[in-house]
Amino acid sequence: MGRTEGHVALLQRVAETQRRPDGWATASPGVDARAASRLVRLGLARMATGEDQAGLATRTGQSVAWAVQLTADGWDALLYAHVRAAPAAAEVPEPGLQMVALRRSNLDVLKRFVALSGRLHRGPARGLEAAVDTARFHAASNRWIMHVDGEQMRSIARAFFLERIGGSAAPANRFARVYGVTHPPHPLPFEPASPGDEPG
């Protein structure tokens, strides 16, 4: 178990023992003073003061050697970890749009393409710049997600065609294989990626 995962697991155990935001966690399976002190050092929990211990002993009828309570940062870190670990809902594009998943290097090609918009004889399709600007990173697939229409798909293929002529054939080849869209519409023969290109 990695260090961060260990912190999350410990936060979970303390939260389950503490039960309520104003409750306290004392010795329980997987929770002891030494383990809890790791959370205290990170500001994720606070140790009970003598006054807190006296009040807890009065309520429980038992002496309390130590107790911890999650801080706001502790509760929020636990919530964040749960949300981060939850599987992402499948994205459903709006009618008329298609989801496109691109490597970072391929998104950079599109950024160069839209940056040249005012200088190209045939610039990017309407709305492509906005789609590129709002592309969202999907960590599980290590891809940048865009939703585009048919005209924008063809414009992306043209951007990769220009990259193919002046640089790497890999983006155009991969786009043709995955999405079946090429520029020109009748595809040129596939070319092997150059040694510096990412594998397709």
HELIX and SHEET records of a PDB file:
HELIX    1   1 ARG A    3  GLN A   18  1                                  16    
HELIX    2   2 ALA A   33  ARG A   41  1                                   9    
HELIX    3   3 GLY A   50  THR A   60  1                                  11    
HELIX    4   4 ALA A   72  ALA A   85  1                                  14    
HELIX    5   5 ARG A  104  ALA A  115  1                                  12    
HELIX    6   6 LEU A  128  ASP A  133  1                                   6    
HELIX    7   7 GLY A  150  GLY A  166  1                                  17    
HELIX    8   8 ALA A  170  TYR A  179  1                                  10    
SHEET    1   A 2 ALA A  45  MET A  47  0                                        
SHEET    2   A 2 VAL A  68  LEU A  70 -1                                        
SHEET    1   B 3 GLN A  98  LEU A 102  0                                        
SHEET    2   B 3 ARG A 143  VAL A 148 -1                                        
SHEET    3   B 3 ARG A 136  HIS A 138 -1                                        
END                                                                             
